[in-house]
Amino acid sequence: MSVSPRHLLIIRLSALGDVAIMAPLVDRYASAHPTVKFTVAGPPMLQPLFEGKPNVEYMGLKKKQSFIKIYKELNAVGADTVVDLHKVNRVGFALTLLRLRHLFDFHFRLCALRKGKLSRWLFIHHWRTTPRKPQIERYEEVFHRAGLQAAPSPRPTATPSHSQPPTIGIAPFAQHKGKIWPAEYMQQLIGLLDGRGYRVILFGSKEEAPTLERWAEPYANVRSIAGKQSFREELDIIKSLTLMVSMDSANMHFASVLGVPVVSIWGATHPDFGFYGYGQNRDNALCARLRCQPCSAYGNKPCRFGDYRCMHAITPQAVFEKINGLIGVPNK
């Protein structure tokens, strides 16, 4: 049986959603091993997700720097066990130097995520019956190889709060076009929600703020907070939501970590690729299930037809009715 580490360094520098997925796992293992020090190396802005445990420290580490600088920062941590949940070249080169630095230290361990290759053809033909293992479970396998075990906790189920009137968060953007619902559809949905008397809060970056301000302007119950809040403040607002509407994006994972239900809209990607929100009800993921779906694990490939028909197949009315059903409001 593996010896438990004294100081565990966990590395995941991007993407934001993939880092957020780690938060409930780190929290559970830190509780199960209070004498082990956990240091999480990730994007600086995500520190608030990993606060609350006395044996967890967060180290903001920018991915866009030389592997020599990454190595120096990781080496300064002084961990006896390193868990690499990123496994990209820049981090890999830094960890190779770190391994050489500890070549004769037989207590030093380095465990990395086994990414594997995902056959799109195989997945498309079997995704209804054999979904890919969730990313958080793949992360947990690396923890086990590092010598840590923790009793499985019941998977949380995100359920809507009963605030009146309901407050709906909307995060309409994503990193790639294949994961973004048409803008005209999103504006129609905002109009439907405002007409029903729901409060609506729009989430986005500073660059997206002008667009979201234009979308919010015609409505009394809609406001945009894009570019106006710190990440910590945004998390507090997400925590107060009745539910979130999101693409396959980081905001889905932020809401999931906070126990907020998410109605997610999927196009080029698919929830069964393993990146679905932790604790979310699978029925709340809206996907057209066209023959061409999914066409990408990450949504970064252009549509072969050029029209992103997978996203256009999901109507504003369908999303609106899903929201009403979760809140318990009859559709008119």
SERO-4910 file (N, C-alpha, C, O; in steps of 0.05 Angstrom, whole numbers):
BEGIN
 pado doro    nc1    nc2    nc3   cac1   cac2   cac3    cc1    cc2    cc3    oc1    oc2    oc3
  Met    A     17    -24      0      0      0      0     17     25      0     37     26     14
  Ser    A     10     45    -16     26     70    -18     26     85      8      6     86     23
  Val    A     49     98     14     52    115     37     39    142     31     44    153     10
  Ser    A     24    152     50     10    177     46     31    200     45     50    199     61
  Pro    A     28    219     27     47    241     26     44    260     49     24    260     63
  Arg    A     65    275     54     64    296     75     55    323     63     42    339     76
  His    A     64    327     39     58    353     25     52    346     -4     70    338    -19
  Leu    A     28    351    -12     19    345    -39     16    371    -55      2    389    -47
  Leu    A     29    371    -78     27    394    -97      9    385   -120     15    365   -134
  Ile    A    -12    400   -125    -32    393   -147    -30    415   -168    -32    439   -162
  Ile    A    -26    407   -193    -22    427   -214    -44    424   -236    -49    402   -246
  Arg    A    -57    446   -241    -76    448   -264    -78    478   -271    -91    493   -256
  Leu    A    -66    486   -293    -64    515   -299    -86    525   -317    -90    549   -319
  Ser    A   -100    507   -331   -123    515   -348   -138    490   -355   -128    468   -349
  Ala    A   -161    491   -368   -178    515   -371   -192    521   -345   -192    504   -327
  Leu    A   -205    544   -343   -217    552   -318   -237    531   -308   -238    525   -284
  Gly    A   -254    520   -325   -273    500   -317   -260    475   -307   -270    463   -288
  Asp    A   -239    466   -320   -225    442   -312   -211    445   -285   -209    426   -270
  Val    A   -203    470   -279   -191    475   -252   -214    475   -231   -210    465   -209
  Ala    A   -236    488   -238   -259    489   -219   -269    461   -212   -277    456   -189
  Ile    A   -267    442   -231   -276    415   -225   -260    403   -202   -271    386   -187
  Met    A   -235    412   -198   -219    401   -176   -228    409   -149   -223    394   -129
  Ala    A   -242    431   -146   -248    443   -120   -262    423   -101   -252    420    -78
  Pro    A   -284    410   -108   -297    392    -89   -279    368    -82   -281    357    -60
  Leu    A   -262    360   -101   -244    337    -96   -222    345    -76   -217    330    -57
  Val    A   -210    368    -79   -190    377    -60   -202    381    -33   -190    374    -13
  Asp    A   -226    392    -32   -240    396     -6   -244    370      8   -240    368     32
  Arg    A   -253    349     -6   -258    323      6   -233    310     16   -233    299     38
  Tyr    A   -212    310      0   -187    297      8   -172    312     30   -159    300     47
  Ala    A   -175    339     30   -162    354     51   -176    349     78   -164    348     99
  Ser    A   -203    344     77   -217    337    101   -210    309    111   -208    304    135
  Ala    A   -205    291     93   -199    263    100   -170    260    110   -163    241    124
  His    A   -153    279    102   -124    278    110   -116    305    122   -101    320    109
  Pro    A   -124    311    146   -119    337    158    -89    342    164    -81    365    167
  Thr    A    -73    321    166    -44    324    171    -28    328    146     -4    333    147
  Val    A    -40    325    123    -26    328     97    -30    357     88    -53    368     89
  Lys    A     -9    370     79    -11    397     68    -17    394     38     -3    380     24
  Phe    A    -37    409     29    -44    410      1    -37    437    -11    -47    458      0
  Thr    A    -22    438    -32    -17    463    -46    -28    460    -74    -20    442    -89
  Val    A    -46    478    -82    -58    477   -108    -46    499   -125    -47    522   -118
  Ala    A    -34    492   -148    -23    511   -167    -42    514   -190    -46    495   -205
  Gly    A    -53    538   -193    -73    542   -214    -74    572   -222    -58    588   -212
  Pro    A    -93    579   -239    -96    607   -247   -101    625   -223   -118    618   -206
  Pro    A    -88    648   -221    -90    665   -197   -119    672   -189   -125    673   -166
  Met    A   -136    677   -209   -163    687   -203   -180    666   -189   -200    673   -176
  Leu    A   -174    641   -191   -191    620   -180   -186    613   -151   -198    594   -140
  Gln    A   -169    628   -138   -163    623   -110   -188    620    -92   -188    603    -75
  Pro    A   -208    637    -95   -232    635    -77   -245    608    -77   -259    601    -58
  Leu    A   -242    592    -99   -255    566   -100   -242    546    -81   -254    525    -74
  Phe    A   -217    552    -72   -202    532    -56   -197    541    -28   -179    532    -15
  Glu    A   -213    560    -18   -209    570      9   -228    555     28   -248    544     20
  Gly    A   -220    556     54   -238    544     74   -226    521     89   -237    513    110
  Lys    A   -204    509     79   -191    487     93   -164    496    104   -148    507     88
  Pro    A   -158    491    130   -132    501    141   -108    488    128    -86    500    129
  Asn    A   -111    464    117    -87    450    105    -86    453     75    -72    438     62
  Val    A   -100    473     64   -100    478     35    -89    506     30    -99    525     40
  Glu    A    -69    507     13    -58    533      4    -61    535    -26    -60    514    -40
  Tyr    A    -65    559    -36    -68    563    -65    -45    580    -75    -39    601    -64
  Met    A    -32    571    -97    -10    585   -109    -19    593   -137    -21    576   -155
  Gly    A    -23    619   -141    -29    629   -168     -6    626   -186     16    636   -180
  Leu    A     -9    612   -208     13    606   -226      3    611   -255    -15    598   -265
  Lys    A     16    630   -268      8    636   -296     20    615   -315     43    607   -312
  Lys    A      3    606   -334     13    585   -352     30    597   -374     47    582   -385
  Lys    A     27    622   -381     42    634   -402     69    645   -392     73    670   -391
  Gln    A     86    628   -384    113    635   -376    131    611   -383    121    589   -388
  Ser    A    157    615   -382    175    594   -390    174    570   -371    167    573   -348
  Phe    A    180    547   -381    180    523   -364    201    525   -343    199    512   -322
  Ile    A    222    540   -348    243    544   -327    232    559   -303    237    552   -280
  Lys    A    216    580   -309    204    595   -287    183    578   -273    181    580   -248
  Ile    A    167    563   -288    148    545   -275    162    525   -257    154    520   -234
  Tyr    A    184    514   -266    200    495   -250    209    508   -224    207    496   -203
  Lys    A    220    532   -226    230    546   -202    208    550   -182    212    547   -158
  Glu    A    185    558   -191    163    563   -173    153    537   -160    146    536   -137
  Leu    A    151    516   -176    142    490   -165    163    478   -146    155    467   -125
  Asn    A    188    481   -152    209    470   -135    209    485   -108    215    472    -88
  Ala    A    203    511   -108    203    526    -83    181    517    -64    183    523    -40
  Val    A    161    503    -74    139    493    -56    150    473    -36    141    472    -13
  Gly    A    168    455    -45    180    436    -27    162    411    -22    164    399     -1
  Ala    A    144    405    -41    126    382    -38    142    355    -42    161    354    -57
  Asp    A    133    334    -27    145    308    -32    130    292    -52    139    271    -61
  Thr    A    105    301    -59     89    287    -80     76    308    -98     65    328    -88
  Val    A     78    303   -124     66    322   -143     45    307   -160     50    286   -170
  Val    A     22    320   -162      0    309   -178     -4    328   -201    -12    351   -197
  Asp    A      1    319   -226     -2    335   -249    -28    328   -263    -31    308   -276
  Leu    A    -48    346   -260    -75    341   -271    -78    357   -298   -100    358   -309
  His    A    -56    368   -308    -56    383   -332    -44    367   -355    -56    363   -376
  Lys    A    -19    359   -351     -4    343   -370     -3    356   -398    -12    345   -418
  Val    A      9    379   -398     16    393   -423     46    397   -424     60    394   -404
  Asn    A     56    403   -447     86    403   -451    100    423   -432    120    416   -421
  Arg    A     89    447   -430    103    467   -414    106    458   -385    127    461   -373
  Val    A     84    447   -374     85    437   -347    102    411   -346    118    407   -327
  Gly    A    100    395   -367    115    370   -367    145    375   -367    160    360   -353
  Phe    A    155    395   -382    183    401   -382    192    410   -354    214    402   -345
  Ala    A    176    427   -342    182    436   -315    184    413   -295    201    412   -278
  Leu    A    165    394   -298    165    371   -279    187    352   -285    197    338   -267
  Thr    A    197    351   -310    221    334   -316    245    345   -301    260    330   -289
  Leu    A    248    371   -300    270    383   -285    266    378   -255    285    373   -241
  Leu    A    241    379   -246    236    374   -218    242    345   -211    253    340   -189
  Arg    A    236    327   -229    242    299   -224    272    294   -223    282    279   -206
  Leu    A    287    307   -241    316    305   -240    328    317   -215    347    306   -203
  Arg    A    315    338   -205    324    351   -180    321    331   -157    337    333   -138
  His    A    302    314   -158    297    294   -136    304    266   -145    292    246   -135
  Leu    A    323    264   -163    329    237   -175    336    216   -153    329    193   -156
  Phe    A    350    224   -132    358    205   -112    342    207    -86    349    196    -66
  Asp    A    319    221    -88    301    224    -66    279    203    -70    260    207    -86
  Phe    A    281    180    -57    262    158    -61    235    163    -49    216    147    -52
  His    A    232    185    -34    206    191    -22    190    210    -40    166    216    -36
  Phe    A    203    220    -61    190    239    -80    174    223   -101    185    204   -112
  Arg    A    149    231   -105    132    218   -125    120    239   -144    113    261   -136
  Leu    A    117    230   -169    105    247   -189     84    230   -203     90    210   -216
  Cys    A     58    239   -201     36    224   -213     21    242   -232     15    265   -225
  Ala    A     16    233   -257      4    250   -277    -23    238   -287    -27    214   -287
  Leu    A    -40    256   -296    -65    248   -308    -60    232   -333    -43    239   -350
  Arg    A    -75    210   -336    -73    194   -361    -95    203   -379   -118    195   -376
  Lys    A    -87    219   -398   -107    231   -416   -120    210   -435   -144    208   -437
  Gly    A   -103    195   -448   -113    176   -467   -124    190   -492   -126    214   -492
  Lys    A   -130    174   -512   -141    185   -537   -170    177   -539   -177    153   -535
  Leu    A   -187    196   -545   -215    191   -547   -223    187   -576   -220    206   -592
  Ser    A   -233    164   -584   -241    159   -611   -269    171   -615   -288    163   -603
  Arg    A   -270    192   -633   -296    205   -638   -316    185   -650   -339    185   -642
  Trp    A   -306    169   -669   -325    150   -681   -337    131   -661   -361    126   -661
  Leu    A   -320    120   -643   -330    102   -623   -349    116   -604   -369    104   -596
  Phe    A   -342    141   -597   -359    155   -578   -387    161   -590   -407    157   -577
  Ile    A   -387    170   -615   -412    177   -628   -431    152   -629   -455    155   -626
  His    A   -420    129   -634   -436    105   -636   -444     92   -610   -460     74   -609
  His    A   -432    102   -588   -438     90   -562   -444    110   -540   -447    102   -517
  Trp    A   -447    135   -547   -450    155   -525   -475    152   -509   -476    162   -486
  Arg    A   -496    140   -520   -521    137   -505   -518    116   -483   -531    118   -463
  Thr    A   -500     96   -487   -499     75   -467   -472     74   -453   -471     62   -431
  Thr    A   -451     86   -464   -425     85   -451   -412    112   -449   -393    118   -463
  Pro    A   -423    130   -432   -411    156   -429   -383    155   -418   -376    136   -403
  Arg    A   -366    174   -425   -339    175   -416   -338    180   -386   -356    194   -375
  Lys    A   -318    170   -372   -316    174   -343   -314    204   -337   -299    218   -350
  Pro    A   -329    214   -318   -328    243   -311   -299    251   -304   -284    236   -292
  Gln    A   -293    276   -311   -265    286   -307   -257    285   -277   -234    279   -271
  Ile    A   -276    290   -259   -269    289   -231   -261    262   -222   -244    259   -204
  Glu    A   -272    241   -233   -264    213   -227   -237    207   -238   -222    192   -225
  Arg    A   -230    217   -261   -204    213   -272   -183    228   -255   -161    218   -252
  Tyr    A   -190    251   -245   -172    265   -226   -167    248   -201   -145    246   -191
  Glu    A   -189    236   -191   -187    221   -167   -169    197   -170   -155    189   -150
  Glu    A   -168    185   -193   -150    162   -198   -121    170   -193   -105    154   -184
  Val    A   -114    195   -200    -87    205   -197    -81    208   -167    -59    202   -157
  Phe    A   -101    218   -152    -98    220   -123    -92    193   -111    -75    190    -93
  His    A   -106    172   -120   -102    145   -109    -74    136   -115    -61    124    -98
  Arg    A    -64    141   -139    -36    133   -145    -16    148   -129      7    139   -125
  Ala    A    -24    172   -119     -6    187   -102     -6    178    -73      8    189    -57
  Gly    A    -23    158    -67    -23    147    -40    -45    158    -22    -44    155      2
  Leu    A    -65    172    -34    -87    183    -18   -113    169    -24   -119    162    -47
  Gln    A   -128    164     -3   -155    152     -6   -174    169     11   -166    181     30
  Ala    A   -199    170      2   -219    184     17   -246    170     12   -252    162    -10
  Ala    A   -262    168     33   -288    155     30   -304    171     10   -305    195     12
  Pro    A   -317    157     -8   -334    172    -27   -357    186    -13   -370    175      4
  Ser    A   -361    211    -21   -383    226     -9   -407    224    -28   -403    222    -52
  Pro    A   -431    226    -18   -455    226    -36   -452    249    -56   -446    271    -49
  Arg    A   -457    242    -81   -456    263   -102   -478    283    -97   -502    276    -95
  Pro    A   -471    309    -94   -491    329    -89   -510    333   -112   -502    328   -135
  Thr    A   -534    340   -107   -554    346   -128   -562    375   -125   -574    383   -105
  Ala    A   -555    390   -146   -562    418   -146   -592    422   -150   -603    412   -170
  Thr    A   -605    436   -132   -634    441   -134   -639    471   -132   -625    485   -118
  Pro    A   -660    480   -146   -665    509   -146   -673    519   -118   -687    505   -103
  Ser    A   -665    544   -111   -674    556    -87   -702    567    -92   -712    567   -115
  His    A   -715    575    -71   -743    585    -73   -745    615    -69   -764    625    -58
  Ser    A   -724    629    -78   -725    659    -76   -747    670    -93   -753    659   -115
  Gln    A   -760    691    -84   -782    703    -99   -776    733   -103   -770    747    -84
  Pro    A   -778    742   -128   -781    726   -152   -755    711   -158   -734    719   -149
  Pro    A   -757    690   -173   -732    674   -180   -712    692   -194   -719    710   -210
  Thr    A   -686    686   -188   -664    701   -201   -649    682   -219   -638    661   -209
  Ile    A   -648    688   -244   -635    671   -264   -609    683   -273   -609    706   -283
  Gly    A   -588    669   -271   -562    678   -282   -559    667   -310   -568    645   -316
  Ile    A   -548    684   -328   -543    675   -355   -514    681   -362   -505    704   -361
  Ala    A   -500    660   -370   -472    663   -380   -472    654   -409   -469    630   -415
  Pro    A   -475    673   -428   -482    666   -456   -458    660   -473   -461    652   -496
  Phe    A   -433    663   -463   -410    660   -480   -393    636   -472   -395    626   -450
  Ala    A   -375    628   -490   -356    607   -485   -331    612   -502   -331    631   -518
  Gln    A   -311    596   -499   -286    601   -512   -287    597   -542   -273    610   -557
  His    A   -304    578   -551   -305    571   -579   -333    574   -590   -353    570   -576
  Lys    A   -335    580   -616   -360    586   -629   -379    561   -628   -403    564   -625
  Gly    A   -368    537   -629   -384    513   -629   -398    508   -603   -413    489   -600
  Lys    A   -392    525   -583   -405    522   -556   -422    545   -549   -430    548   -526
  Ile    A   -428    563   -568   -443    588   -562   -470    587   -577   -471    584   -601
  Trp    A   -491    590   -562   -518    592   -572   -521    617   -588   -508    637   -581
  Pro    A   -537    618   -610   -540    642   -626   -549    666   -609   -566    664   -591
  Ala    A   -537    689   -615   -543    714   -599   -573    721   -600   -584    730   -580
  Glu    A   -585    717   -624   -614    724   -626   -631    706   -608   -652    714   -598
  Tyr    A   -623    681   -605   -637    662   -588   -635    671   -559   -654    671   -543
  Met    A   -611    679   -551   -606    687   -523   -622    712   -517   -633    714   -495
  Gln    A   -623    731   -535   -639    755   -531   -669    749   -529   -683    762   -513
  Gln    A   -678    730   -544   -706    722   -542   -712    709   -515   -733    715   -503
  Leu    A   -693    693   -505   -697    680   -479   -697    702   -457   -714    700   -439
  Ile    A   -680    721   -459   -680    743   -439   -707    757   -438   -717    764   -417
  Gly    A   -718    762   -462   -744    775   -464   -766    758   -451   -784    768   -437
  Leu    A   -765    731   -455   -785    713   -444   -783    713   -413   -803    713   -399
  Leu    A   -758    713   -403   -754    712   -374   -763    738   -361   -776    738   -340
  Asp    A   -757    761   -374   -765    787   -363   -796    789   -363   -808    799   -345
  Gly    A   -808    779   -385   -837    780   -387   -851    763   -366   -874    769   -358
  Arg    A   -838    742   -356   -850    726   -335   -845    738   -307   -855    728   -287
  Gly    A   -829    759   -306   -824    772   -280   -799    762   -265   -795    769   -242
  Tyr    A   -783    745   -278   -758    735   -266   -737    758   -265   -736    774   -284
  Arg    A   -721    758   -245   -697    774   -245   -676    759   -262   -673    735   -260
  Val    A   -661    774   -278   -641    762   -296   -614    777   -292   -613    801   -293
  Ile    A   -593    762   -287   -566    773   -284   -548    761   -306   -546    737   -308
  Leu    A   -535    779   -322   -518    770   -344   -489    770   -335   -479    789   -323
  Phe    A   -475    748   -341   -447    744   -333   -430    744   -358   -437    733   -379
  Gly    A   -406    756   -356   -388    756   -379   -362    771   -372   -359    781   -349
  Ser    A   -344    773   -391   -319    787   -387   -321    816   -393   -342    826   -402
  Lys    A   -300    831   -388   -299    860   -394   -304    864   -424   -317    883   -432
  Glu    A   -292    847   -441   -295    849   -470   -324    845   -479   -333    856   -499
  Glu    A   -338    828   -464   -366    822   -471   -386    842   -459   -410    841   -465
  Ala    A   -376    859   -441   -394    877   -426   -411    895   -444   -435    898   -438
  Pro    A   -400    908   -465   -417    925   -482   -441    910   -494   -463    921   -495
  Thr    A   -436    886   -503   -457    870   -515   -479    864   -494   -503    866   -500
  Leu    A   -470    856   -471   -490    848   -450   -505    873   -440   -528    870   -432
  Glu    A   -492    896   -439   -507    920   -431   -529    927   -451   -551    935   -444
  Arg    A   -523    922   -477   -544    927   -498   -567    908   -494   -590    915   -497
  Trp    A   -560    883   -488   -582    863   -484   -599    870   -460   -623    865   -460
  Ala    A   -587    880   -439   -602    886   -414   -618    912   -415   -638    914   -402
  Glu    A   -609    931   -432   -621    958   -431   -651    959   -435   -664    975   -421
  Pro    A   -664    942   -452   -693    945   -456   -710    935   -433   -734    939   -433
  Tyr    A   -698    922   -414   -714    907   -394   -709    917   -365   -687    924   -358
  Ala    A   -731    919   -351   -730    929   -323   -717    909   -304   -705    916   -284
  Asn    A   -721    883   -310   -712    862   -291   -685    849   -299   -678    829   -287
  Val    A   -672    860   -318   -647    849   -328   -624    868   -323   -625    892   -329
  Arg    A   -601    857   -312   -578    874   -309   -553    857   -315   -552    833   -312
  Ser    A   -532    871   -325   -507    858   -331   -487    865   -309   -485    888   -301
  Ile    A   -471    845   -300   -450    851   -282   -422    846   -295   -402    845   -281
  Ala    A   -422    842   -321   -397    836   -335   -377    859   -332   -383    882   -337
  Gly    A   -353    851   -322   -332    871   -318   -335    889   -295   -319    907   -291
  Lys    A   -355    885   -278   -361    903   -256   -353    891   -228   -352    906   -209
  Gln    A   -349    865   -227   -345    852   -201   -319    837   -201   -309    829   -222
  Ser    A   -308    833   -177   -285    815   -175   -295    786   -177   -320    782   -175
  Phe    A   -277    767   -182   -286    740   -184   -299    730   -158   -319    715   -159
  Arg    A   -288    739   -136   -300    731   -110   -328    742   -107   -346    728    -97
  Glu    A   -333    766   -116   -359    778   -115   -378    764   -134   -402    760   -128
  Glu    A   -368    756   -158   -385    741   -176   -393    714   -164   -416    706   -168
  Leu    A   -375    701   -150   -382    675   -137   -405    680   -117   -423    663   -115
  Asp    A   -404    701   -102   -425    707    -83   -452    711    -97   -472    703    -86
  Ile    A   -451    724   -120   -476    729   -135   -486    702   -146   -510    697   -145
  Ile    A   -468    686   -157   -476    659   -167   -489    643   -145   -509    629   -150
  Lys    A   -478    644   -121   -488    629    -99   -517    636    -92   -532    620    -81
  Ser    A   -525    661    -98   -552    671    -91   -572    665   -113   -596    670   -109
  Leu    A   -564    654   -136   -582    650   -158   -601    627   -153   -596    609   -137
  Thr    A   -624    628   -166   -643    606   -166   -632    584   -184   -632    560   -177
  Leu    A   -622    592   -207   -608    574   -225   -592    590   -245   -596    614   -248
  Met    A   -574    576   -259   -557    588   -280   -563    576   -307   -567    552   -309
  Val    A   -563    593   -328   -564    583   -355   -536    587   -367   -526    610   -366
  Ser    A   -524    566   -377   -497    568   -386   -492    551   -410   -506    532   -416
  Met    A   -471    558   -425   -461    541   -446   -443    519   -432   -442    518   -408
  Asp    A   -429    503   -448   -408    486   -438   -384    503   -432   -366    505   -449
  Ser    A   -384    516   -409   -364    536   -403   -357    536   -373   -369    521   -358
  Ala    A   -338    553   -366   -329    553   -338   -352    560   -319   -352    550   -296
  Asn    A   -370    578   -327   -392    586   -308   -409    562   -300   -420    562   -278
  Met    A   -412    542   -318   -427    518   -310   -413    505   -286   -426    495   -268
  His    A   -387    504   -287   -372    491   -265   -371    508   -240   -372    498   -218
  Phe    A   -369    535   -243   -370    552   -219   -397    548   -205   -397    545   -180
  Ala    A   -419    548   -219   -445    544   -207   -447    517   -194   -458    514   -173
  Ser    A   -436    497   -208   -438    469   -198   -423    466   -171   -433    454   -153
  Val    A   -399    478   -169   -384    477   -145   -399    489   -122   -397    481    -99
  Leu    A   -416    510   -128   -431    524   -107   -458    512   -102   -474    522    -86
  Gly    A   -465    490   -116   -490    476   -112   -514    489   -125   -537    485   -117
  Val    A   -509    506   -146   -530    520   -160   -537    503   -185   -519    496   -201
  Pro    A   -563    497   -189   -570    482   -213   -565    497   -239   -568    522   -240
  Val    A   -558    483   -260   -551    495   -286   -567    483   -308   -568    458   -310
  Val    A   -580    500   -324   -591    491   -350   -570    497   -370   -564    520   -376
  Ser    A   -557    476   -381   -535    479   -399   -543    473   -428   -559    455   -433
  Ile    A   -531    487   -447   -537    485   -475   -512    475   -489   -491    487   -487
  Trp    A   -515    453   -504   -492    439   -516   -495    438   -546   -516    433   -557
  Gly    A   -472    442   -560   -472    442   -589   -450    423   -599   -456    399   -602
  Ala    A   -427    433   -605   -405    417   -616   -395    396   -596   -386    374   -604
  Thr    A   -397    402   -570   -388    383   -549   -413    368   -539   -435    372   -548
  His    A   -407    351   -519   -429    335   -508   -424    330   -478   -401    326   -470
  Pro    A   -445    330   -462   -441    326   -433   -429    299   -426   -417    296   -405
  Asp    A   -432    279   -443   -422    253   -437   -392    250   -444   -381    228   -442
  Phe    A   -379    271   -452   -350    271   -456   -336    271   -430   -311    267   -429
  Gly    A   -350    275   -408   -337    275   -381   -334    302   -368   -324    304   -346
  Phe    A   -343    323   -382   -338    350   -371   -364    363   -362   -366    388   -362
  Tyr    A   -384    347   -355   -409    358   -345   -406    369   -317   -389    360   -302
  Gly    A   -423    388   -310   -421    401   -284   -425    381   -261   -443    364   -262
  Tyr    A   -408    383   -241   -408    365   -218   -434    367   -202   -442    389   -193
  Gly    A   -448    344   -199   -473    344   -184   -497    353   -199   -519    354   -188
  Gln    A   -494    360   -224   -517    370   -240   -534    347   -250   -524    325   -256
  Asn    A   -560    352   -252   -579    332   -262   -575    331   -293   -577    351   -307
  Arg    A   -570    307   -302   -565    303   -331   -588    312   -348   -584    319   -372
  Asp    A   -613    311   -337   -636    320   -353   -636    350   -359   -651    359   -377
  Asn    A   -619    365   -345   -618    394   -350   -598    402   -371   -594    426   -375
  Ala    A   -586    383   -384   -568    389   -406   -583    386   -432   -593    365   -439
  Leu    A   -586    408   -446   -602    409   -471   -583    405   -495   -564    420   -499
  Cys    A   -588    383   -510   -572    376   -533   -590    366   -555   -608    350   -550
  Ala    A   -585    375   -580   -602    369   -602   -600    339   -611   -619    329   -623
  Arg    A   -578    327   -606   -573    299   -613   -575    294   -643   -588    275   -652
  Leu    A   -563    312   -658   -560    308   -687   -540    286   -693   -523    280   -677
  Arg    A   -541    275   -717   -522    254   -725   -493    264   -725   -475    248   -721
  Cys    A   -490    290   -730   -462    301   -731   -451    307   -704   -428    315   -702
  Gln    A   -467    304   -683   -458    310   -655   -448    286   -641   -458    263   -646
  Pro    A   -428    289   -624   -410    313   -621   -388    312   -643   -381    291   -652
  Cys    A   -379    336   -650   -358    337   -670   -331    345   -658   -311    345   -672
  Ser    A   -331    350   -632   -306    358   -619   -308    354   -589   -329    358   -577
  Ala    A   -286    346   -577   -285    343   -548   -285    371   -534   -294    373   -511
  Tyr    A   -274    391   -548   -270    417   -535   -285    440   -549   -284    462   -540
  Gly    A   -298    434   -572   -313    454   -585   -297    473   -603   -307    493   -612
  Asn    A   -272    466   -608   -254    484   -622   -252    479   -652   -236    492   -666
  Lys    A   -267    460   -662   -267    454   -691   -290    468   -704   -312    468   -694
  Pro    A   -286    479   -728   -308    493   -742   -329    473   -751   -323    450   -757
  Cys    A   -354    483   -753   -376    466   -762   -371    457   -791   -365    474   -808
  Arg    A   -374    431   -796   -369    421   -823   -389    432   -843   -384    433   -868
  Phe    A   -413    440   -833   -434    451   -851   -433    481   -852   -445    494   -869
  Gly    A   -419    493   -833   -416    522   -832   -439    537   -819   -439    561   -818
  Asp    A   -460    522   -809   -483    536   -798   -489    530   -769   -508    541   -757
  Tyr    A   -473    513   -756   -476    507   -728   -505    499   -722   -518    510   -704
  Arg    A   -516    481   -738   -544    473   -736   -550    460   -709   -573    461   -700
  Cys    A   -530    449   -696   -535    437   -669   -545    458   -649   -561    452   -632
  Met    A   -534    482   -651   -542    503   -633   -569    515   -641   -585    522   -624
  His    A   -573    518   -667   -598    530   -676   -622    511   -671   -645    520   -671
  Ala    A   -617    485   -667   -639    466   -663   -651    468   -635   -673    458   -630
  Ile    A   -638    482   -616   -648    485   -589   -661    513   -588   -648    533   -590
  Thr    A   -687    514   -584   -702    539   -586   -704    553   -560   -701    541   -539
  Pro    A   -707    580   -561   -711    595   -536   -735    585   -520   -734    585   -495
  Gln    A   -756    577   -533   -779    567   -519   -773    542   -503   -783    538   -481
  Ala    A   -756    524   -515   -749    499   -501   -733    505   -476   -737    492   -455
  Val    A   -715    524   -478   -699    531   -454   -717    544   -433   -714    539   -409
  Phe    A   -734    562   -442   -753    576   -424   -770    555   -409   -774    558   -385
  Glu    A   -781    536   -423   -798    516   -411   -782    498   -391   -792    490   -370
  Lys    A   -757    493   -397   -740    477   -379   -736    493   -353   -737    482   -331
  Ile    A   -731    519   -355   -727    536   -332   -753    536   -315   -752    533   -291
  Asn    A   -776    541   -328   -801    541   -313   -806    515   -299   -815    515   -276
  Gly    A   -800    493   -312   -805    467   -300   -787    463   -275   -797    451   -255
  Leu    A   -763    472   -276   -745    469   -252   -754    486   -229   -753    478   -206
  Ile    A   -764    510   -235   -773    528   -214   -800    521   -204   -808    527   -181
  Gly    A   -816    506   -220   -842    498   -212   -863    518   -221   -885    520   -208
  Val    A   -858    532   -242   -877    552   -253   -890    540   -278   -875    531   -296
  Pro    A   -916    540   -280   -929    528   -304   -923    544   -329   -921    569   -328
  Asn    A   -919    530   -352   -915    544   -377   -942    554   -387   -962    539   -388
  Lys    A   -943    578   -396   -968    590   -406   -970    585   -436   -990    593   -449
***
